[in-house]
Amino acid sequence: MSKATKKSLLYALAALGLIALAMWLRYASRTVLHSPVYNHLRSGIYIFLLCAWCHSVRVRIVQTQVQRYLLAISMLMVLWLLLRSIKFSIANTDAERWLWYFYYVPILFIPMLSVFVSQSLGKPEDFHLPRWTKLLYVPTVLLLLLVLTNDLHQRVFSFPSGILSDAAYRYERGYFFVLGWELFCAALSLFMIVTKCRIPHTKRVRLLPLVPFALSLAYVYAYAEKIHWVWVLAGDMTVAQCLMIAGIFESCIQCGLIQSNRGYDELLEATTLPVQITDENFCTKHASATMRPPLPQSELRQITQDTVQLDDDTLLKRHKLRRGWAFWKEDVSELNQLRQELELTVLVGIYNTEVCVVVVAVCACCVVDVEISNASVQIIEIVSVANFVYKTNQTVFQSKFNNVAALKIRNINFSVCFNFVYFLVVAGIVCKQVVIVNLFSFITLGVNNILDFLNH
């Protein structure tokens, strides 16, 4: 059993223990312990459990959109329990009625937000809900306003005695609209959860999310049938439904339908990458097998940059996490070897180019003292010599320039370079008719331009 699984089981057992204690306090407060303090203690246990689950959702869930909706659901459940606890601890009729009306803030919004979460199950981390889903806010808000303004129209609850109190009331037509919308959103959410419990391309089904759903149905049936022991131990429908909702979404997290950052130990045991995860104080929490022994805390504290060179072939990199740091080593030995080979290739390529250009330039200089009438014959001879030099070494030169192209200098065709040199030679000889002595300087300038072009 992995370390993460053991931790999850311990948390689950602790939560079940607190729930059992709260159920015993409910029973004891009605038989032995008649002080209202025990009722407040029982409510405090449930609120603590929901707050702890809310904190765990914020820490574990990596999909931002789902995290936001789950946090809203958990806070609405805490609000629901607080309103209920305050309502039963005061003796003011008007305050009790308004607290009762405000029950419908979580009662209406929790099913709607559950639809949003259910639609995001199994989706990638950057998934966003389609815009049409925002339309669900419209009926939810309108129905909430209908409940909150009930004193003006009494279309949701009516009071036959004339006293506006939840002690004696009757359901009106508006209540069934509210109830219908709640049931529709809850049924849609549960349908999507059950649908996505089936593993794609197989006949297998994820059973874990169905367990709290089945328990919820069994509880509702037992509550409706007024089974004695259910009413004695778990007669608080508000608490029961909040726990069932949290249980359904927690089971979705545990089986992977909702992405979380669980399973670091299993991941680091399987990977061959040297990775180390620390907290904000650089204390090591997880380390892969290739990162052992992990880097000491004192050394990690001294790192001020995101990339540090440990040696010639190893880089240490880091990344800021929400509640800590991730460090990993990167081997750059192959990159260094490739860079050295490419640098050598460039030097050899440039050297061979210089040799060829000098040969052409020397051939051109041989015609400086030739008469103008023989210029055309000398041009043909120069071209022939240059072609002989190029064709004799064509294979070597072409491979060298291909390697230069790999360095992203240019995709250079070697024959184009030679044709450019031919042009310089011919242009220089033609210029001899004007200024004969400019031929060699002209060719030298062209050679330098070519070498600058290759070097850049």
N, C-alpha and C positions, 0 to 999 in steps of 0.2 A: 504494500500500500504506500502510495507516494506521500510526501510531506504535506502537500496541498490538500489531499483527500482527508488525511488525519485532522488537519486544522478545521476543515469544513464540518467534519463529524463532531468535533468538540464544540464548535459554535452551535450546531444544531441541538446537541444534547443540553447545552447550557440554556438555550432558548426554551426547549421543552420543559426543563426544570422550573424556569420562571413562570411559564404558563400554568404548570401544575400547582405551583404555589399560589398563583392568583385565583385559580379555581377553588382551592381549599379555603382561601380567605373569603370568597363569595359564600361558600357553604357555612363557614364558621360565623360570618357576620349575621346569618339568618337563624342560627341555632344557639350558639354559645356566646360569641363576641358581638355585642350589639352596638358597639361604639362606631360612629361614622368614620373614625380614623382609618379603620381597616378597609372601608370602601375607597377612601382616597389612596391608600397604599396600593390597593389592587389596580386602580386606574393608573397610578404612577408606574407600576410594573409594565403595563401594556404600552404606555406612552414611551417609556424607556426602550422597550423592544423595537418599536417603530422608529424611534430616533436613531437607534444603533443601526437598523437596517438602512435607513436613509443615508447615514454616513458611509456605510459599506458600499452602497450604490455609487456614491460620488467618487469613491476611491477605485472601485473595480471596473466600472463600465467604461469602455473606450469609445464607443459610438456616441458622439456628442448629443445628437438629437434624441436618442433613446434615453440617455442619462438625464437629460433635461426633463423629459416627460415622467420618468420614474421618480425623480426627485419631487416633482409637482404632486404626483399621486401619494407619495409617502407623507408629504407635508399636509396634504388635504386629509389624510387619515388621522394624523396627529391633531389637526384642527377639529375634526369630528369628535374625537375622544375628549378633547378639552371642553368643547361646547357641551357635550353630554355630562361631563363631570361637574361643570359649573351649574348647569341647569338643575341637577339633583341636589345641589348643596345650598341653594338659596330658596327663599320663600316669598318671592315677588311674582305675582301673576303676569304682569306685563313683560317683565324681563324673561320669565320662563317661556312665554309665547314667542318672543323675538328670537331667543336662542333656538327654539324649536324650528322657526322659519329658516334660520341660518343653517340648520342641518342640511338643507337642500343645496347648499354650495358644494360640499363634497359629494352628496348623493347624486347630483347631476353631472359634475365635472369628472369624477373618477371613471365612470363608464366611458365617457367620451375620450379621455386621455388614454384609456386602456385600448381603445380602437387604434389610436395612433401608434402605441407601442406594438400591438399585435401585427400591424401592417409592416413594421420595420424588422420583424423577426427574420433571421437568416439573411439579412441584407448586408452588403459591405459597409465598411466604416464611414464612407463618404455619402451614404444614401440619404436622400432628402424626400420627404413626403410630397406627393403632387399637390398643386395649389388648390384643387377642388376640395381637398379634405378640410380646408379652413372653413368651408361652408357649414361644417358641423357645429361651429361656435354659434351660429345664428339661432337655431332652435333652442340650444342649451341656455343661452343668455336670456332669450325671450321667456322661456318657461321659468327660469329663476326669478325674473322680474315679476312674473305672474304670482309666484308664491310669496315674494317679499311684500307685494302690495295687496295681500289677501284681506287685510283689515278694511280696505276701501270697497271691495266688490264681493268678497266671500265666494269666489268662483272655484276655489280649491278646497277650502275647509269652511264649513258653516257651523254656527253655534246656536242650536235651537233654544237654549236657555237664555240667550241674550248676553251671557258672560263670555268675553273673549278669552278662553282658556283651553288648554289642551286636555283638561280633565273631562270635558264633555264636548264632542264635536262630531261632525258628519262629513263624509267625503262627498265632494261635488264633481261636476264634469271635468273641471280643470285638473283635478288630481289624477284622473285616469290618463289625461294627455301626458302629464309628468311621468307617471308610472310606465306608460307605454314607451316613452322615449328612453327611459332608464333600461328597460328590458331589451329594447331594440339594440342599443349600444353594447350592453353586456353580452347579449346573444351573438352579435356580430364579432365582438372581440374573442369570445370563447370559440366560435366557429373557426376563425382564422388560426387560433392557437392549435386547435385539434387538427386542422388541415396540415399545418406545418410540422406537426409531430411525426408525420410519416417521412421516413428517410427516402430521398429521391432514388429512383431506379431500383428499389428493393421493395420487399413486402414487409419489412420491419417497421416498427413504430416506436417512437420515444414515449415510454410510458410514464416517466417521472412527472411531466406537467399535468397528466391526467389524474394523478393521485389527489392533489388538493381540490381539484374540480369535483371529483367523485365524493370526497368528504364534505364539500360544501353542499352538494345536492342532498346527501344523507342528513346533514344537520338541518337543512330547511324542512325536510320531510318530518324529522323528529320534533322540530319546534312547532310545526303546524299541527301535528298530532298531540301536542302537549304531553310528551313523554316525561314522566316525573323527574327522573334522574338527570335528563338533559336540561330541564328548567332549573334544577337545583344547582348544577355544576357549571352550566354554560348557557344560562338563560338570557345573556346579554347579546342580542342580535347584532348590535353595532360592532362590538369587539370581535365577534365571531367572523363577520364579513370582512373586517379589516385584516384579520389574520389570514383568512383564506385568499384574499387578493394578494397579500404579500407572499404567501406560500406559492401561488401559481406563478408569479413572476420570478421568484427565487428559483423555482424548479426549471424555468426556462433558461436562467443564467447557468445553473449547474450542468444542464445537458447541452449547452453550447448554442441554443437558439438566439440568445442575446450575448454578444461578444463581450468578453471580460479579459482582464490581464492575469488570469489564473495560469498555473502550470509552468512557472518559470523554471522550477527545478528539473522537470522532465525535459523541457526544451534545451536547457543548458547541458544536460547529460547527453543528449543526442547530437548536439552540434559539435563541429570540429573547430569552430571559430574561438579564438581567445577573447572571451567577454567577461566583464566583471561589473556587477551592479551594486551600488552603494546607496546609503541614505544621504541626507543633506549634510551630515557630519563626516562623510566619507568612510563610514564603517561598512565593511563588506557584508552584503546580504545574500548575494548569489554570485557564483563564479563557475565558469565552465571547466571541464577537465584540462583543457589546454592552457588555462590561465592559472593553474595552480603550481606553486603557491601564489596567491593573489598579491597584487601590489600593496605595500604597506600604507596605512593611513597617513603617515607623516609625508611620504613621497607624493601621494595624491593631493594633499593640501597645498603643496608648493607649485602645482601646475596652474598657470594663469592663462594659458591659451588652449584652444580647442584641439590643436594638433602639436605634438611635441615629438622630436626625433630622438629615439632611444639609442640607436646606433646607425651605421651606414645603410642597413637594409631593413630597419624596423621603425614604424611610426606608431605612436600612441595617440589615439583620438578619444574624444569624450563628447557626450551630448547631455544636455540638461533635461531631466525628467520632472514630472510634477512634484515628486517628493524625494528626489535624489539625483543620482548621476549614473550614466552608463559609460563604461570605458571599454575600449577594445584595441587590439594590436593589429596592425596592417603590415604584411610582408611586401616590400617593394624591391626585393632582390632581382626579380625577373625584369621589372621596369628599368632598373639601373643597368642591367646587362644589355637590354635592348637599346637604351640610350647610348651606351658606349659603342655598340656596333654601328648605330646610325651615324654617330659623329665620325667614326673611322671611315665609313662609306663616303661621307661628304668630303672629307679631306682627300681621299684617293681620287674621287670623281673630279674634284677641282684641279688636282695635280695633273691628271691625264688631259683635262681640257686645256690647261695652260700649255702643255707640250704640243698639242695639236695646233693651237692658235699660233704659237711661236714658229712652227714649221711653215705655216701658211704665210706668216709675216716675213720670214726670211726669204721665201720664194718671191714674194712681192718686191722685196728690197733689191733683188738681183736685177731688176729691170730699171732701176733708177738711172743708170748710165747708158741705157739703150736709146737709140734714136727714136724719134716720134714715129717714123715710118715703120719700125718693127714692133710697135706697141701691141698691135693686134695679135701677132705671133706669140709674143711673150705672155699675153693674157691667157691664150689657149694652153701654153705650157704650165702656167701657174695653176690653172684650174685642173689640169691633168695630175699634177703632183699632189694637189690637195685631195682630189678624189682618191688617189692611190693610198694616201695616208689614212683617210677616213675608212675606206673599204677594208684595208688590212687590219684595222683595229675596231671594226664596227661592232662586233659582238661584245667586246670588253666595254667599249664606251657606252653602248646602249644599256647594258646591265647597270653600270655605275649611275647613269642618269635616271634610271627607273628607281634606284634606291634613294636618290635625291628627292624624287617626286614623293616617295613615301614619307619624307619629312615635311611634306606640305609646303616646300619651297615654291615649286611650280611643276606642272606636267610638261616637261621640256622635251621636245623632239630634237634629238641631237643633229639630225640632218638640217633642220631649220637654222641652228646655230652656225653650221658651216656655210650654208647659203648666205647668211648674213655677213660672214667673213669674206666670202667671194665678192659680195657687193662692195665691201669696203676696199678690197684690192682694186676692182675695176674702177671704182670712183676715184681712187687715188691716182691711178695711171692716167685717167682722163684729165684729172686736175694737173697733171704734169705739163700739159700744154700751157697752163697759166703760171703755176709756181711749182717747179719740179721738186724742190726741196721739201714741200709740204706733204709729200707722199708718206714718208716714214712716220711723221708725227700724226698724220691722219689715221694710219693703221694702228699706231700705238694707242691713240685715243679710243678707237673701236674695241681693241683688245681689253683695255681697262674697263670700258662700259660693260662688256660681256662678263668679265670677272665680278664686277660689282653686282650685276644682275643675278649671277649664280649664288653669290654670298648672301643675298637678301631674299 
